Amino acid sequence: MLRHWLIVLIAVLFEVGWVVGLKHAHTPLAWIMTVIAVCFTFYLLLVAGKYLPVGTVYTVFAGLGTAGTVLVGAFVFGESLNAIKIVLLLLLMAGVIGLKMVTPASRETEGDS
């Protein structure tokens, strides 16, 4: 089960990469890397979705991807990060963690062999 959540986390890293790439890709190579990252992200989600509850997988993926994109934008590209954004990110993370915590463990291991 942990292996499948690690796959989701890797998908999140690639998501942050391609979202940043959509804004900052200015060369053909950068666009090709962005497209590859998109494809790899969704491939990883398909793999994880076979073994984990799809609703929880997507919520964790979208929440962490959103938070990661905001943080990369702030710390790498100097985009604004204020107290309201931080509070909203914490609220988002609380929702993601809460959903993960209430997802029954027996459902997460279904199909895991």
A tleap script that builds the chain and sets N, CA, C and O, in Angstrom:
source leaprc.protein.ff14SB
mol = sequence {
  NMET LEU ARG HIE TRP LEU ILE VAL LEU ILE
  ALA VAL LEU PHE GLU VAL GLY TRP VAL VAL
  GLY LEU LYS HIE ALA HIE THR PRO LEU ALA
  TRP ILE MET THR VAL ILE ALA VAL CYS PHE
  THR PHE TYR LEU LEU LEU VAL ALA GLY LYS
  TYR LEU PRO VAL GLY THR VAL TYR THR VAL
  PHE ALA GLY LEU GLY THR ALA GLY THR VAL
  LEU VAL GLY ALA PHE VAL PHE GLY GLU SER
  LEU ASN ALA ILE LYS ILE VAL LEU LEU LEU
  LEU LEU MET ALA GLY VAL ILE GLY LEU LYS
  MET VAL THR PRO ALA SER ARG GLU THR GLU
  GLY ASP CSER
}
set mol.1.N position { 0.822 -1.191 0.000 }
set mol.1.CA position { 0.000 0.000 0.000 }
set mol.1.C position { 0.868 1.258 0.000 }
set mol.1.O position { 0.597 2.204 -0.739 }
set mol.2.N position { 1.907 1.263 0.827 }
set mol.2.CA position { 2.784 2.430 0.891 }
set mol.2.C position { 3.400 2.709 -0.477 }
set mol.2.O position { 3.556 3.862 -0.879 }
set mol.3.N position { 3.745 1.643 -1.178 }
set mol.3.CA position { 4.330 1.792 -2.518 }
set mol.3.C position { 3.401 2.568 -3.446 }
set mol.3.O position { 3.856 3.392 -4.239 }
set mol.4.N position { 2.113 2.306 -3.347 }
set mol.4.CA position { 1.159 2.979 -4.221 }
set mol.4.C position { 1.002 4.452 -3.847 }
set mol.4.O position { 0.802 5.292 -4.724 }
set mol.5.N position { 1.090 4.775 -2.556 }
set mol.5.CA position { 1.048 6.190 -2.158 }
set mol.5.C position { 2.321 6.904 -2.587 }
set mol.5.O position { 2.284 8.094 -2.900 }
set mol.6.N position { 3.445 6.198 -2.605 }
set mol.6.CA position { 4.677 6.804 -3.126 }
set mol.6.C position { 4.546 7.110 -4.618 }
set mol.6.O position { 5.081 8.108 -5.101 }
set mol.7.N position { 3.840 6.257 -5.336 }
set mol.7.CA position { 3.577 6.518 -6.754 }
set mol.7.C position { 2.758 7.803 -6.905 }
set mol.7.O position { 3.023 8.609 -7.797 }
set mol.8.N position { 1.769 7.989 -6.038 }
set mol.8.CA position { 0.964 9.226 -6.068 }
set mol.8.C position { 1.856 10.438 -5.805 }
set mol.8.O position { 1.734 11.455 -6.488 }
set mol.9.N position { 2.751 10.339 -4.822 }
set mol.9.CA position { 3.643 11.460 -4.511 }
set mol.9.C position { 4.576 11.782 -5.679 }
set mol.9.O position { 4.856 12.951 -5.944 }
set mol.10.N position { 5.056 10.759 -6.372 }
set mol.10.CA position { 5.886 10.997 -7.559 }
set mol.10.C position { 5.057 11.680 -8.644 }
set mol.10.O position { 5.546 12.572 -9.337 }
set mol.11.N position { 3.803 11.257 -8.787 }
set mol.11.CA position { 2.910 11.902 -9.756 }
set mol.11.C position { 2.717 13.376 -9.407 }
set mol.11.O position { 2.655 14.222 -10.298 }
set mol.12.N position { 2.623 13.680 -8.127 }
set mol.12.CA position { 2.482 15.072 -7.683 }
set mol.12.C position { 3.706 15.884 -8.092 }
set mol.12.O position { 3.570 17.009 -8.573 }
set mol.13.N position { 4.888 15.328 -7.908 }
set mol.13.CA position { 6.105 16.049 -8.302 }
set mol.13.C position { 6.118 16.341 -9.795 }
set mol.13.O position { 6.492 17.435 -10.218 }
set mol.14.N position { 5.712 15.366 -10.585 }
set mol.14.CA position { 5.645 15.598 -12.030 }
set mol.14.C position { 4.553 16.607 -12.375 }
set mol.14.O position { 4.703 17.392 -13.312 }
set mol.15.N position { 3.451 16.587 -11.617 }
set mol.15.CA position { 2.386 17.570 -11.867 }
set mol.15.C position { 2.899 18.982 -11.634 }
set mol.15.O position { 2.673 19.870 -12.456 }
set mol.16.N position { 3.579 19.192 -10.532 }
set mol.16.CA position { 4.127 20.519 -10.258 }
set mol.16.C position { 5.068 20.919 -11.395 }
set mol.16.O position { 5.068 22.072 -11.827 }
set mol.17.N position { 5.863 19.973 -11.874 }
set mol.17.CA position { 6.769 20.260 -12.982 }
set mol.17.C position { 6.057 20.685 -14.248 }
set mol.17.O position { 6.459 21.654 -14.891 }
set mol.18.N position { 4.993 19.965 -14.619 }
set mol.18.CA position { 4.347 20.341 -15.878 }
set mol.18.C position { 3.488 21.587 -15.739 }
set mol.18.O position { 3.321 22.332 -16.705 }
set mol.19.N position { 2.941 21.826 -14.553 }
set mol.19.CA position { 2.176 23.062 -14.370 }
set mol.19.C position { 3.114 24.264 -14.489 }
set mol.19.O position { 2.778 25.256 -15.137 }
set mol.20.N position { 4.277 24.175 -13.869 }
set mol.20.CA position { 5.267 25.241 -14.003 }
set mol.20.C position { 5.712 25.338 -15.460 }
set mol.20.O position { 5.899 26.435 -15.986 }
set mol.21.N position { 5.879 24.190 -16.107 }
set mol.21.CA position { 6.279 24.173 -17.513 }
set mol.21.C position { 5.282 24.860 -18.425 }
set mol.21.O position { 5.675 25.482 -19.411 }
set mol.22.N position { 3.990 24.757 -18.111 }
set mol.22.CA position { 2.983 25.430 -18.947 }
set mol.22.C position { 3.202 26.935 -18.980 }
set mol.22.O position { 2.945 27.582 -19.995 }
set mol.23.N position { 3.669 27.483 -17.885 }
set mol.23.CA position { 3.878 28.930 -17.826 }
set mol.23.C position { 5.263 29.339 -18.331 }
set mol.23.O position { 5.414 30.388 -18.958 }
set mol.24.N position { 6.265 28.516 -18.057 }
set mol.24.CA position { 7.640 28.944 -18.290 }
set mol.24.C position { 8.340 28.256 -19.456 }
set mol.24.O position { 9.518 28.518 -19.696 }
set mol.25.N position { 7.659 27.396 -20.177 }
set mol.25.CA position { 8.290 26.732 -21.327 }
set mol.25.C position { 8.300 27.682 -22.525 }
set mol.25.O position { 7.255 28.129 -22.997 }
set mol.26.N position { 9.503 27.973 -23.000 }
set mol.26.CA position { 9.640 28.889 -24.134 }
set mol.26.C position { 10.431 28.275 -25.285 }
set mol.26.O position { 10.629 28.913 -26.319 }
set mol.27.N position { 10.876 27.045 -25.104 }
set mol.27.CA position { 11.643 26.384 -26.160 }
set mol.27.C position { 10.965 25.058 -26.503 }
set mol.27.O position { 10.214 24.517 -25.692 }
set mol.28.N position { 11.225 24.536 -27.692 }
set mol.28.CA position { 10.631 23.238 -28.045 }
set mol.28.C position { 10.999 22.133 -27.054 }
set mol.28.O position { 10.158 21.299 -26.722 }
set mol.29.N position { 12.249 22.121 -26.578 }
set mol.29.CA position { 12.651 21.094 -25.620 }
set mol.29.C position { 11.857 21.226 -24.313 }
set mol.29.O position { 11.438 20.216 -23.747 }
set mol.30.N position { 11.651 22.424 -23.841 }
set mol.30.CA position { 10.879 22.635 -22.612 }
set mol.30.C position { 9.433 22.179 -22.799 }
set mol.30.O position { 8.836 21.605 -21.887 }
set mol.31.N position { 8.874 22.435 -23.975 }
set mol.31.CA position { 7.502 21.987 -24.235 }
set mol.31.C position { 7.425 20.464 -24.320 }
set mol.31.O position { 6.467 19.861 -23.835 }
set mol.32.N position { 8.426 19.845 -24.933 }
set mol.32.CA position { 8.447 18.381 -25.006 }
set mol.32.C position { 8.542 17.783 -23.612 }
set mol.32.O position { 7.863 16.801 -23.313 }
set mol.33.N position { 9.375 18.361 -22.759 }
set mol.33.CA position { 9.503 17.870 -21.383 }
set mol.33.C position { 8.192 18.062 -20.611 }
set mol.33.O position { 7.815 17.221 -19.795 }
set mol.34.N position { 7.514 19.163 -20.876 }
set mol.34.CA position { 6.230 19.416 -20.224 }
set mol.34.C position { 5.201 18.367 -20.633 }
set mol.34.O position { 4.475 17.849 -19.783 }
set mol.35.N position { 5.131 18.054 -21.901 }
set mol.35.CA position { 4.178 17.048 -22.397 }
set mol.35.C position { 4.511 15.668 -21.827 }
set mol.35.O position { 3.615 14.917 -21.442 }
set mol.36.N position { 5.791 15.344 -21.776 }
set mol.36.CA position { 6.198 14.059 -21.194 }
set mol.36.C position { 5.788 14.003 -19.721 }
set mol.36.O position { 5.302 12.973 -19.252 }
set mol.37.N position { 5.979 15.096 -18.995 }
set mol.37.CA position { 5.597 15.134 -17.581 }
set mol.37.C position { 4.092 14.947 -17.410 }
set mol.37.O position { 3.655 14.258 -16.488 }
set mol.38.N position { 3.293 15.557 -18.293 }
set mol.38.CA position { 1.831 15.380 -18.238 }
set mol.38.C position { 1.487 13.902 -18.425 }
set mol.38.O position { 0.726 13.331 -17.644 }
set mol.39.N position { 2.047 13.299 -19.453 }
set mol.39.CA position { 1.752 11.892 -19.740 }
set mol.39.C position { 2.189 10.979 -18.596 }
set mol.39.O position { 1.453 10.074 -18.204 }
set mol.40.N position { 3.383 11.219 -18.064 }
set mol.40.CA position { 3.890 10.390 -16.983 }
set mol.40.C position { 3.040 10.553 -15.724 }
set mol.40.O position { 2.787 9.582 -15.012 }
set mol.41.N position { 2.600 11.788 -15.453 }
set mol.41.CA position { 1.739 12.049 -14.297 }
set mol.41.C position { 0.480 11.200 -14.361 }
set mol.41.O position { 0.131 10.525 -13.392 }
set mol.42.N position { -0.199 11.232 -15.493 }
set mol.42.CA position { -1.462 10.517 -15.588 }
set mol.42.C position { -1.264 9.008 -15.672 }
set mol.42.O position { -2.136 8.250 -15.249 }
set mol.43.N position { -0.144 8.565 -16.206 }
set mol.43.CA position { 0.168 7.140 -16.166 }
set mol.43.C position { 0.309 6.679 -14.708 }
set mol.43.O position { -0.250 5.653 -14.320 }
set mol.44.N position { 1.060 7.443 -13.909 }
set mol.44.CA position { 1.237 7.090 -12.507 }
set mol.44.C position { -0.091 7.088 -11.750 }
set mol.44.O position { -0.313 6.233 -10.892 }
set mol.45.N position { -0.974 8.039 -12.061 }
set mol.45.CA position { -2.289 8.057 -11.421 }
set mol.45.C position { -3.109 6.828 -11.798 }
set mol.45.O position { -3.817 6.270 -10.960 }
set mol.46.N position { -3.014 6.411 -13.043 }
set mol.46.CA position { -3.718 5.197 -13.460 }
set mol.46.C position { -3.208 3.974 -12.702 }
set mol.46.O position { -3.995 3.126 -12.280 }
set mol.47.N position { -1.901 3.888 -12.533 }
set mol.47.CA position { -1.320 2.765 -11.795 }
set mol.47.C position { -1.801 2.789 -10.345 }
set mol.47.O position { -2.259 1.769 -9.830 }
set mol.48.N position { -1.703 3.932 -9.689 }
set mol.48.CA position { -2.109 4.032 -8.285 }
set mol.48.C position { -3.606 3.792 -8.128 }
set mol.48.O position { -4.041 3.205 -7.137 }
set mol.49.N position { -4.390 4.241 -9.094 }
set mol.49.CA position { -5.839 4.090 -9.027 }
set mol.49.C position { -6.313 2.649 -9.096 }
set mol.49.O position { -7.452 2.355 -8.736 }
set mol.50.N position { -5.454 1.749 -9.553 }
set mol.50.CA position { -5.810 0.329 -9.576 }
set mol.50.C position { -5.815 -0.269 -8.171 }
set mol.50.O position { -6.500 -1.261 -7.921 }
set mol.51.N position { -5.064 0.322 -7.265 }
set mol.51.CA position { -4.871 -0.263 -5.941 }
set mol.51.C position { -5.403 0.594 -4.794 }
set mol.51.O position { -5.557 0.104 -3.675 }
set mol.52.N position { -5.679 1.845 -5.060 }
set mol.52.CA position { -6.144 2.772 -4.027 }
set mol.52.C position { -7.488 3.360 -4.448 }
set mol.52.O position { -7.804 3.372 -5.638 }
set mol.53.N position { -8.283 3.847 -3.501 }
set mol.53.CA position { -9.570 4.455 -3.846 }
set mol.53.C position { -9.362 5.693 -4.732 }
set mol.53.O position { -8.646 6.621 -4.357 }
set mol.54.N position { -9.982 5.693 -5.878 }
set mol.54.CA position { -9.721 6.733 -6.865 }
set mol.54.C position { -10.081 8.129 -6.351 }
set mol.54.O position { -9.384 9.092 -6.667 }
set mol.55.N position { -11.137 8.257 -5.577 }
set mol.55.CA position { -11.519 9.572 -5.054 }
set mol.55.C position { -10.468 10.124 -4.116 }
set mol.55.O position { -10.139 11.309 -4.174 }
set mol.56.N position { -9.940 9.279 -3.256 }
set mol.56.CA position { -8.905 9.708 -2.326 }
set mol.56.C position { -7.612 9.996 -3.073 }
set mol.56.O position { -6.940 10.986 -2.785 }
set mol.57.N position { -7.256 9.147 -4.028 }
set mol.57.CA position { -6.045 9.367 -4.822 }
set mol.57.C position { -6.109 10.719 -5.518 }
set mol.57.O position { -5.153 11.493 -5.466 }
set mol.58.N position { -7.219 11.001 -6.163 }
set mol.58.CA position { -7.311 12.265 -6.902 }
set mol.58.C position { -7.307 13.458 -5.961 }
set mol.58.O position { -6.702 14.484 -6.272 }
set mol.59.N position { -7.968 13.345 -4.820 }
set mol.59.CA position { -7.992 14.455 -3.872 }
set mol.59.C position { -6.594 14.739 -3.328 }
set mol.59.O position { -6.179 15.896 -3.257 }
set mol.60.N position { -5.871 13.693 -2.946 }
set mol.60.CA position { -4.506 13.869 -2.467 }
set mol.60.C position { -3.634 14.450 -3.575 }
set mol.60.O position { -2.853 15.371 -3.338 }
set mol.61.N position { -3.767 13.918 -4.765 }
set mol.61.CA position { -2.995 14.392 -5.917 }
set mol.61.C position { -3.263 15.872 -6.193 }
set mol.61.O position { -2.327 16.661 -6.321 }
set mol.62.N position { -4.521 16.240 -6.283 }
set mol.62.CA position { -4.872 17.622 -6.601 }
set mol.62.C position { -4.481 18.577 -5.475 }
set mol.62.O position { -3.987 19.675 -5.732 }
set mol.63.N position { -4.702 18.162 -4.242 }
set mol.63.CA position { -4.361 19.022 -3.108 }
set mol.63.C position { -2.869 19.258 -2.976 }
set mol.63.O position { -2.419 20.397 -2.846 }
set mol.64.N position { -2.102 18.175 -3.010 }
set mol.64.CA position { -0.654 18.322 -2.908 }
set mol.64.C position { -0.073 19.023 -4.129 }
set mol.64.O position { 0.875 19.800 -4.012 }
set mol.65.N position { -0.638 18.750 -5.291 }
set mol.65.CA position { -0.176 19.422 -6.500 }
set mol.65.C position { -0.435 20.921 -6.449 }
set mol.65.O position { 0.409 21.716 -6.864 }
set mol.66.N position { -1.587 21.301 -5.946 }
set mol.66.CA position { -1.914 22.718 -5.805 }
set mol.66.C position { -0.959 23.387 -4.823 }
set mol.66.O position { -0.392 24.441 -5.113 }
set mol.67.N position { -0.787 22.767 -3.667 }
set mol.67.CA position { 0.110 23.333 -2.663 }
set mol.67.C position { 1.543 23.413 -3.195 }
set mol.67.O position { 2.220 24.426 -3.019 }
set mol.68.N position { 1.991 22.354 -3.837 }
set mol.68.CA position { 3.340 22.351 -4.392 }
set mol.68.C position { 3.547 23.410 -5.445 }
set mol.68.O position { 4.599 24.048 -5.490 }
set mol.69.N position { 2.557 23.606 -6.294 }
set mol.69.CA position { 2.661 24.614 -7.344 }
set mol.69.C position { 2.720 26.015 -6.751 }
set mol.69.O position { 3.510 26.845 -7.201 }
set mol.70.N position { 1.902 26.284 -5.758 }
set mol.70.CA position { 1.919 27.600 -5.097 }
set mol.70.C position { 3.272 27.833 -4.432 }
set mol.70.O position { 3.843 28.918 -4.542 }
set mol.71.N position { 3.783 26.819 -3.743 }
set mol.71.CA position { 5.062 26.983 -3.052 }
set mol.71.C position { 6.230 27.146 -4.019 }
set mol.71.O position { 7.116 27.967 -3.782 }
set mol.72.N position { 6.242 26.381 -5.094 }
set mol.72.CA position { 7.298 26.547 -6.104 }
set mol.72.C position { 7.200 27.935 -6.727 }
set mol.72.O position { 8.218 28.596 -6.935 }
set mol.73.N position { 5.981 28.380 -7.024 }
set mol.73.CA position { 5.805 29.723 -7.571 }
set mol.73.C position { 6.351 30.789 -6.638 }
set mol.73.O position { 6.971 31.754 -7.084 }
set mol.74.N position { 6.121 30.618 -5.350 }
set mol.74.CA position { 6.580 31.612 -4.379 }
set mol.74.C position { 8.093 31.558 -4.171 }
set mol.74.O position { 8.768 32.587 -4.218 }
set mol.75.N position { 8.623 30.355 -3.942 }
set mol.75.CA position { 10.029 30.250 -3.557 }
set mol.75.C position { 11.000 30.208 -4.734 }
set mol.75.O position { 12.166 30.571 -4.583 }
set mol.76.N position { 10.538 29.773 -5.894 }
set mol.76.CA position { 11.435 29.687 -7.051 }
set mol.76.C position { 11.249 30.882 -7.983 }
set mol.76.O position { 12.221 31.408 -8.524 }
set mol.77.N position { 9.992 31.313 -8.169 }
set mol.77.CA position { 9.730 32.366 -9.142 }
set mol.77.C position { 9.326 33.691 -8.514 }
set mol.77.O position { 8.979 34.632 -9.229 }
set mol.78.N position { 9.364 33.779 -7.193 }
set mol.78.CA position { 9.113 35.047 -6.526 }
set mol.78.C position { 7.680 35.535 -6.569 }
set mol.78.O position { 7.427 36.730 -6.411 }
set mol.79.N position { 6.726 34.616 -6.783 }
set mol.79.CA position { 5.321 35.019 -6.770 }
set mol.79.C position { 4.900 35.320 -5.335 }
set mol.79.O position { 5.534 34.854 -4.388 }
set mol.80.N position { 3.838 36.093 -5.178 }
set mol.80.CA position { 3.437 36.518 -3.836 }
set mol.80.C position { 2.948 35.336 -2.995 }
set mol.80.O position { 2.291 34.420 -3.490 }
set mol.81.N position { 3.286 35.392 -1.732 }
set mol.81.CA position { 2.818 34.413 -0.756 }
set mol.81.C position { 2.518 35.195 0.517 }
set mol.81.O position { 3.426 35.651 1.212 }
set mol.82.N position { 1.236 35.342 0.808 }
set mol.82.CA position { 0.852 36.122 1.976 }
set mol.82.C position { 0.157 35.231 2.999 }
set mol.82.O position { -0.031 34.035 2.776 }
set mol.83.N position { -0.217 35.828 4.113 }
set mol.83.CA position { -0.810 35.071 5.220 }
set mol.83.C position { -2.095 34.366 4.793 }
set mol.83.O position { -2.343 33.236 5.213 }
set mol.84.N position { -2.906 35.007 3.976 }
set mol.84.CA position { -4.169 34.394 3.540 }
set mol.84.C position { -3.895 33.150 2.702 }
set mol.84.O position { -4.560 32.129 2.879 }
set mol.85.N position { -2.926 33.222 1.794 }
set mol.85.CA position { -2.578 32.045 0.990 }
set mol.85.C position { -2.076 30.907 1.867 }
set mol.85.O position { -2.418 29.746 1.645 }
set mol.86.N position { -1.273 31.242 2.852 }
set mol.86.CA position { -0.744 30.206 3.742 }
set mol.86.C position { -1.876 29.548 4.520 }
set mol.86.O position { -1.909 28.323 4.640 }
set mol.87.N position { -2.805 30.343 5.051 }
set mol.87.CA position { -3.944 29.788 5.786 }
set mol.87.C position { -4.778 28.902 4.877 }
set mol.87.O position { -5.204 27.825 5.293 }
set mol.88.N position { -5.022 29.334 3.642 }
set mol.88.CA position { -5.813 28.533 2.712 }
set mol.88.C position { -5.093 27.245 2.326 }
set mol.88.O position { -5.733 26.204 2.176 }
set mol.89.N position { -3.777 27.299 2.166 }
set mol.89.CA position { -3.011 26.078 1.890 }
set mol.89.C position { -3.086 25.113 3.073 }
set mol.89.O position { -3.224 23.905 2.880 }
set mol.90.N position { -2.996 25.636 4.282 }
set mol.90.CA position { -3.119 24.781 5.462 }
set mol.90.C position { -4.505 24.158 5.551 }
set mol.90.O position { -4.641 22.993 5.925 }
set mol.91.N position { -5.530 24.927 5.211 }
set mol.91.CA position { -6.896 24.400 5.189 }
set mol.91.C position { -7.033 23.299 4.135 }
set mol.91.O position { -7.658 22.267 4.380 }
set mol.92.N position { -6.445 23.529 2.972 }
set mol.92.CA position { -6.448 22.527 1.904 }
set mol.92.C position { -5.755 21.249 2.369 }
set mol.92.O position { -6.267 20.150 2.159 }
set mol.93.N position { -4.595 21.395 2.999 }
set mol.93.CA position { -3.862 20.225 3.481 }
set mol.93.C position { -4.638 19.501 4.577 }
set mol.93.O position { -4.607 18.272 4.647 }
set mol.94.N position { -5.331 20.249 5.431 }
set mol.94.CA position { -6.149 19.608 6.474 }
set mol.94.C position { -7.244 18.757 5.835 }
set mol.94.O position { -7.533 17.658 6.309 }
set mol.95.N position { -7.846 19.256 4.771 }
set mol.95.CA position { -8.870 18.483 4.072 }
set mol.95.C position { -8.306 17.234 3.420 }
set mol.95.O position { -8.918 16.168 3.481 }
set mol.96.N position { -7.149 17.359 2.801 }
set mol.96.CA position { -6.510 16.207 2.152 }
set mol.96.C position { -6.140 15.156 3.195 }
set mol.96.O position { -6.426 13.972 3.017 }
set mol.97.N position { -5.508 15.587 4.273 }
set mol.97.CA position { -5.117 14.651 5.326 }
set mol.97.C position { -6.343 14.015 5.968 }
set mol.97.O position { -6.362 12.815 6.239 }
set mol.98.N position { -7.369 14.834 6.209 }
set mol.98.CA position { -8.602 14.306 6.804 }
set mol.98.C position { -9.250 13.257 5.934 }
set mol.98.O position { -9.681 12.219 6.437 }
set mol.99.N position { -9.330 13.503 4.639 }
set mol.99.CA position { -9.926 12.524 3.727 }
set mol.99.C position { -9.115 11.245 3.704 }
set mol.99.O position { -9.677 10.150 3.690 }
set mol.100.N position { -7.806 11.373 3.700 }
set mol.100.CA position { -6.941 10.191 3.718 }
set mol.100.C position { -7.152 9.400 5.007 }
set mol.100.O position { -7.168 8.170 4.986 }
set mol.101.N position { -7.313 10.099 6.122 }
set mol.101.CA position { -7.465 9.428 7.412 }
set mol.101.C position { -8.802 8.697 7.540 }
set mol.101.O position { -8.873 7.676 8.223 }
set mol.102.N position { -9.850 9.189 6.908 }
set mol.102.CA position { -11.150 8.536 7.039 }
set mol.102.C position { -11.394 7.488 5.968 }
set mol.102.O position { -12.428 6.820 5.984 }
set mol.103.N position { -10.459 7.329 5.033 }
set mol.103.CA position { -10.584 6.286 4.017 }
set mol.103.C position { -10.247 4.949 4.656 }
set mol.103.O position { -9.156 4.787 5.203 }
set mol.104.N position { -11.163 3.990 4.598 }
set mol.104.CA position { -10.912 2.692 5.254 }
set mol.104.C position { -9.676 2.006 4.694 }
set mol.104.O position { -9.482 1.944 3.480 }
set mol.105.N position { -8.846 1.494 5.588 }
set mol.105.CA position { -7.615 0.810 5.177 }
set mol.105.C position { -7.912 -0.440 4.372 }
set mol.105.O position { -7.129 -0.809 3.496 }
set mol.106.N position { -9.035 -1.104 4.654 }
set mol.106.CA position { -9.346 -2.335 3.928 }
set mol.106.C position { -9.588 -2.047 2.451 }
set mol.106.O position { -9.256 -2.882 1.609 }
set mol.107.N position { -10.145 -0.916 2.118 }
set mol.107.CA position { -10.384 -0.545 0.721 }
set mol.107.C position { -9.078 -0.250 0.017 }
set mol.107.O position { -8.935 -0.549 -1.169 }
set mol.108.N position { -8.112 0.337 0.730 }
set mol.108.CA position { -6.834 0.702 0.130 }
set mol.108.C position { -6.025 -0.507 -0.271 }
set mol.108.O position { -5.226 -0.422 -1.204 }
set mol.109.N position { -6.202 -1.631 0.399 }
set mol.109.CA position { -5.408 -2.811 0.067 }
set mol.109.C position { -6.094 -3.727 -0.910 }
set mol.109.O position { -5.523 -4.742 -1.309 }
set mol.110.N position { -7.303 -3.397 -1.307 }
set mol.110.CA position { -8.040 -4.227 -2.243 }
set mol.110.C position { -7.285 -4.332 -3.555 }
set mol.110.O position { -6.912 -3.312 -4.135 }
set mol.111.N position { -7.057 -5.522 -4.024 }
set mol.111.CA position { -6.360 -5.734 -5.281 }
set mol.111.C position { -4.855 -5.686 -5.147 }
set mol.111.O position { -4.149 -5.858 -6.140 }
set mol.112.N position { -4.341 -5.458 -3.953 }
set mol.112.CA position { -2.905 -5.376 -3.739 }
set mol.112.C position { -2.343 -6.783 -3.531 }
set mol.112.O position { -2.591 -7.405 -2.498 }
set mol.113.N position { -1.609 -7.268 -4.486 }
set mol.113.CA position { -1.043 -8.608 -4.349 }
set mol.113.C position { 0.446 -8.566 -4.525 }
set mol.113.O position { 1.107 -9.602 -4.445 }
savepdb mol mol.pdb
quit
